[in-house]
Amino acid sequence: MTQSGWRKPTPGLSIAEQHARAGEQRSIPKSTAFVAVKRVGAHIGLKAGDMLLLDTLGAFTQAQDWEEGQRPIVWASNAYLMEQTGFSLSALKRHARRLAEIGVISFKDSSNGKRWGHRDADGRIIEAYGFDLSPLSARVEEFEHLQAELQAERELCQRLKRQITVARRMIRARIEAASHAALRGPWEHLSGLFEDLLDRLPRRNTASETLERLLAWFRELQERVEAAYFKAVRVGEVVENTVETTEQASEKTQEMDPREVNSEPHILITTQLNPVTCNRSETEQAAGVVPNAPPEERVDRELEDWVAETRKKRGAALDLPTVMQACPEFASWARNMGGYLKDWGDLHRVAGQLRPMIGVSEHAWNLAQDRLGPQIATAALVLTFDKHCAGEVASPGGYLRGIVQKAGAGELHLERSFYGRLSEQAA
């Protein structure tokens, strides 16, 4: 404060005074006003020292000061504020000036530049000069709207970062798979482009526009890598099929060698009336059914076997079209890898090939197959893959192990997850 009470006028101070007049016409609880400004403080330019001074000033106000027609004015002395905040006089003036320039407080100066005030018997301010906190009341809705925008921006950035991570892992897995399989292709050039993109990843918080641009670059590179990979795989399959065809033709030639033909007739001599017998008793013995057991005991045994087999095939209600339709991201990758998938065996093979791309270890995959069986383990990996690509699962290996643990506890209902995803798609 200058002793003359005059200040050098600035646009910021003028706007702060306008906010103060508007805030006087509103009734906003102090807690609401302070929560709103603290949530966006860093974004509007407030520093930690500014917030400390603002909290100190707010402690001097009372509930009735924030009612309509009132102004929460604080007339504490510099000495007292310095004692409460630990600021030097110059630091105190600097923080107060920044609060006013940003439009969080306003200065109400007396004619001689001194701070003072009076309250009536009910505690209402009759007259006061000092720091005016009314701008907070006027800007509550503005701050709340800004907070909602910032929250939406943070969620968008998190989603973009997850998608970038998925694309990055897919690219790395493709290049490493091509390298291990010694496939021909421009892998060195693509690896260089990949490293350049990795160097562009932000080390700090970045706006969504930058992340969207990075994601577009990563996906473009991913498409190039996939195209090169599938082209190399197709070329390799053509070569392999050619070699197999040659070998098969050679084997057939040997089989048709006249010197190996046995022209003797095949004669079945039967000396018994019923030479063909049914070995059902052997099958029943292998299944644990005693051939000569009473009918009711045989029925009970067969029923127990049926129940055990049903429990063993838990999850068999899932069919291949349902799994593929419920997991479109996996379906796209699977068809690119293996073409048309006609049965669970094809799906199991492709799932094993795609497993490294989401970071599921071979140990976790083998454990799932041992505990769940190949079919249910395949369905579990398909679900894990699709959820990871959608950003729903951050740790695919941990998610798959969780499925195995649920199965061990008898709490696994995998079909519900697939039908739930179909319901979400239809919604």
MARBA-395809 format. One record per residue (C-alpha): z, x, y. Coordinates in steps of 0.5 Angstrom, whole numbers, padded with zeros to 4 digits, always signed. Layout:
BEGIN
ZXY ...
***
This chain:
BEGIN
+0000+0000+0000 -0002+0002+0007 +0004+0001+0012 -0001-0002+0017 -0003-0007+0011 -0010-0006+0012 -0015-0004+0006 -0022-0002+0006 -0025-0008+0004 -0030-0008-0003 -0034-0013-0007 -0029-0012-0012 -0023-0014-0008 -0027-0020-0005 -0028-0023-0012 -0021-0022-0014 -0019-0026-0008 -0024-0031-0010 -0021-0031-0017 -0014-0032-0014 -0016-0038-0010 -0019-0041-0016 -0013-0039-0021 -0008-0043-0016 -0012-0049-0018 -0010-0049-0025 -0004-0049-0030 -0005-0044-0035 +0001-0041-0039 +0003-0034-0038 +0002-0032-0045 -0005-0035-0046 -0007-0031-0040 -0004-0025-0042 -0007-0026-0049 -0014-0027-0047 -0014-0021-0042 -0011-0016-0047 -0017-0018-0053 -0022-0016-0048 -0019-0011-0044 -0022-0005-0046 -0029-0008-0046 -0028-0010-0038 -0026-0003-0037 -0018-0003-0037 -0015+0003-0040 -0008+0004-0043 -0004+0005-0036 -0008-0001-0033 -0005-0005-0039 +0002-0002-0038 +0002-0004-0031 +0000-0011-0032 +0005-0012-0037 +0010-0009-0033 +0008-0014-0027 +0008-0020-0032 +0015-0019-0034 +0017-0021-0026 +0014-0028-0027 +0017-0034-0029 +0014-0040-0033 +0013-0044-0026 +0009-0039-0023 +0003-0041-0027 +0003-0048-0026 -0002-0051-0022 -0001-0050-0014 +0003-0044-0015 +0001-0037-0015 +0005-0031-0020 +0006-0026-0014 +0010-0020-0016 +0014-0016-0010 +0017-0011-0014 +0018-0004-0010 +0014+0002-0012 +0020+0006-0014 +0022+0000-0019 +0015+0000-0022 +0015+0008-0022 +0021+0008-0026 +0019+0002-0031 +0012+0005-0032 +0014+0013-0032 +0008+0013-0027 +0007+0018-0021 +0006+0014-0014 -0001+0016-0014 -0002+0014-0021 +0001+0007-0020 -0004+0006-0014 -0010+0008-0018 -0008+0003-0024 -0006-0002-0019 -0013-0001-0015 -0017-0001-0022 -0014-0008-0024 -0016-0011-0017 -0023-0008-0017 -0024-0011-0024 -0021-0017-0022 -0015-0018-0026 -0010-0018-0020 -0011-0019-0013 -0007-0016-0007 -0003-0021-0002 -0001-0017+0004 +0004-0018+0009 +0003-0017+0016 +0007-0010+0016 +0004-0008+0009 +0011-0009+0005 +0012-0013-0001 +0017-0019-0001 +0018-0026-0003 +0023-0032-0003 +0025-0037-0009 +0028-0044-0008 +0034-0047-0012 +0029-0049-0017 +0026-0042-0018 +0019-0044-0015 +0016-0038-0010 +0017-0041-0003 +0013-0035+0000 +0011-0028-0003 +0007-0022-0001 +0005-0017-0007 +0001-0017-0013 -0002-0023-0014 -0004-0025-0022 -0007-0031-0021 -0014-0028-0022 -0012-0028-0030 -0011-0036-0030 -0018-0037-0027 -0021-0032-0032 -0018-0035-0038 -0024-0039-0041 -0029-0033-0039 -0025-0028-0043 -0024-0033-0049 -0032-0034-0049 -0033-0026-0048 -0028-0025-0054 -0032-0030-0058 -0038-0026-0057 -0035-0019-0058 -0032-0022-0065 -0039-0024-0067 -0042-0018-0065 -0037-0014-0069 -0039-0018-0075 -0046-0017-0074 -0045-0010-0074 -0041-0010-0080 -0046-0014-0084 -0052-0009-0081 -0048-0003-0084 -0047-0006-0091 -0054-0008-0091 -0056+0000-0089 -0051+0002-0094 -0055-0002-0099 -0062+0000-0097 -0059+0008-0097 -0056+0008-0104 -0063+0004-0107 -0067+0010-0103 -0063+0015-0106 -0063+0012-0113 -0070+0012-0113 -0071+0019-0111 -0066+0021-0116 -0069+0017-0122 -0076+0020-0120 -0074+0027-0120 -0070+0026-0127 -0076+0023-0130 -0081+0028-0127 -0085+0023-0124 -0091+0025-0120 -0091+0023-0112 -0089+0025-0105 -0082+0026-0107 -0081+0032-0102 -0084+0028-0096 -0080+0022-0097 -0074+0026-0098 -0075+0029-0092 -0076+0022-0088 -0069+0020-0092 -0065+0026-0089 -0068+0025-0082 -0066+0017-0082 -0059+0020-0085 -0058+0024-0079 -0060+0018-0074 -0054+0014-0077 -0049+0013-0071 -0042+0017-0072 -0039+0012-0067 -0039+0004-0066 -0046+0002-0064 -0049-0004-0061 -0053-0009-0066 -0059-0007-0063 -0059+0000-0065 -0057-0002-0072 -0062-0007-0073 -0067-0002-0071 -0064+0003-0076 -0064-0002-0082 -0072-0004-0081 -0073+0004-0081 -0069+0004-0088 -0072-0002-0091 -0079+0001-0089 -0078+0007-0092 -0075+0004-0098 -0081+0000-0099 -0085+0006-0099 -0080+0009-0104 -0081+0003-0109 -0088+0003-0108 -0089+0011-0110 -0084+0010-0116 -0087+0004-0119 -0094+0007-0118 -0091+0013-0122 -0088+0009-0127 -0094+0005-0128 -0098+0012-0129 -0093+0014-0134 -0094+0008-0138 -0101+0008-0138 -0101+0016-0141 -0095+0014-0146 -0099+0008-0148 -0105+0012-0149 -0102+0017-0153 -0098+0012-0158 -0105+0009-0159 -0108+0015-0161 -0102+0016-0166 -0102+0009-0169 -0110+0010-0170 -0109+0016-0174 -0103+0013-0178 -0108+0007-0179 -0113+0012-0182 -0108+0015-0186 -0106+0009-0189 -0113+0007-0190 -0115+0013-0194 -0118+0011-0201 -0114+0016-0205 -0108+0013-0203 -0110+0006-0205 -0106+0003-0211 -0111-0002-0214 -0107-0004-0220 -0105-0011-0220 -0098-0014-0218 -0096-0018-0224 -0089-0022-0224 -0087-0023-0231 -0082-0028-0231 -0078-0029-0238 -0073-0034-0235 -0074-0041-0233 -0071-0041-0226 -0072-0033-0224 -0071-0035-0217 -0063-0036-0215 -0060-0037-0209 -0054-0032-0207 -0050-0036-0203 -0044-0034-0206 -0045-0027-0204 -0046-0030-0197 -0040-0034-0197 -0036-0028-0200 -0038-0024-0194 -0036-0029-0190 -0029-0030-0193 -0030-0036-0197 -0028-0037-0204 -0034-0040-0208 -0029-0044-0212 -0024-0046-0207 -0023-0054-0206 -0028-0057-0201 -0023-0059-0196 -0021-0051-0196 -0028-0049-0195 -0029-0054-0190 -0023-0051-0186 -0026-0044-0187 -0033-0046-0184 -0030-0049-0178 -0025-0043-0177 -0032-0039-0177 -0035-0043-0173 -0030-0043-0167 -0029-0036-0168 -0037-0035-0167 -0037-0039-0161 -0031-0036-0158 -0035-0029-0159 -0041-0032-0156 -0037-0034-0150 -0042-0035-0144 -0048-0036-0148 -0049-0043-0144 -0052-0039-0139 -0060-0038-0140 -0064-0033-0137 -0068-0038-0132 -0061-0040-0129 -0059-0032-0129 -0065-0030-0125 -0065-0036-0121 -0058-0035-0119 -0059-0028-0117 -0066-0027-0113 -0065-0020-0111 -0064-0018-0118 -0069-0022-0120 -0074-0019-0115 -0072-0012-0117 -0072-0013-0125 -0079-0016-0124 -0081-0010-0121 -0078-0005-0126 -0080-0009-0132 -0085-0014-0130 -0084-0021-0134 -0078-0021-0138 -0078-0026-0144 -0071-0025-0147 -0064-0022-0146 -0066-0016-0149 -0071-0014-0143 -0066-0016-0138 -0061-0012-0141 -0066-0006-0141 -0067-0007-0134 -0060-0008-0132 -0058-0001-0135 -0064+0002-0131 -0062-0001-0124 -0054+0000-0126 -0054+0007-0122 -0057+0004-0116 -0051+0000-0114 -0046+0006-0116 -0044+0003-0123 -0042+0009-0127 -0044+0009-0134 -0037+0009-0137 -0036+0002-0133 -0042+0000-0136 -0041+0002-0143 -0034-0001-0143 -0037-0008-0141 -0041-0008-0146 -0036-0006-0151 -0031-0011-0149 -0036-0017-0147 -0042-0016-0151 -0049-0014-0149 -0051-0021-0147 -0045-0023-0142 -0044-0015-0140 -0051-0016-0138 -0050-0023-0134 -0044-0019-0131 -0048-0013-0128 -0053-0018-0126 -0048-0022-0122 -0045-0016-0119 -0052-0013-0117 -0054-0019-0113 -0047-0020-0110 -0047-0012-0108 -0054-0013-0105 -0052-0019-0101 -0046-0016-0098 -0041-0020-0102 -0038-0014-0106 -0036-0007-0103 -0035-0004-0110 -0039-0006-0115 -0036-0001-0120 -0029-0004-0119 -0032-0011-0119 -0035-0010-0126 -0028-0008-0128 -0025-0014-0126 -0029-0018-0130 -0028-0014-0136 -0020-0015-0134 -0021-0023-0133 -0025-0023-0140 -0019-0019-0143 -0014-0024-0140 -0018-0030-0143 -0019-0032-0135 -0027-0031-0135 -0031-0036-0133 -0038-0033-0131 -0042-0039-0132 -0038-0042-0126 -0040-0036-0121 -0048-0037-0123 -0048-0045-0122 -0044-0044-0116 -0049-0039-0113 -0055-0044-0115 -0051-0050-0111 -0050-0045-0105 -0058-0044-0105 -0059-0052-0106 -0054-0053-0100 
***
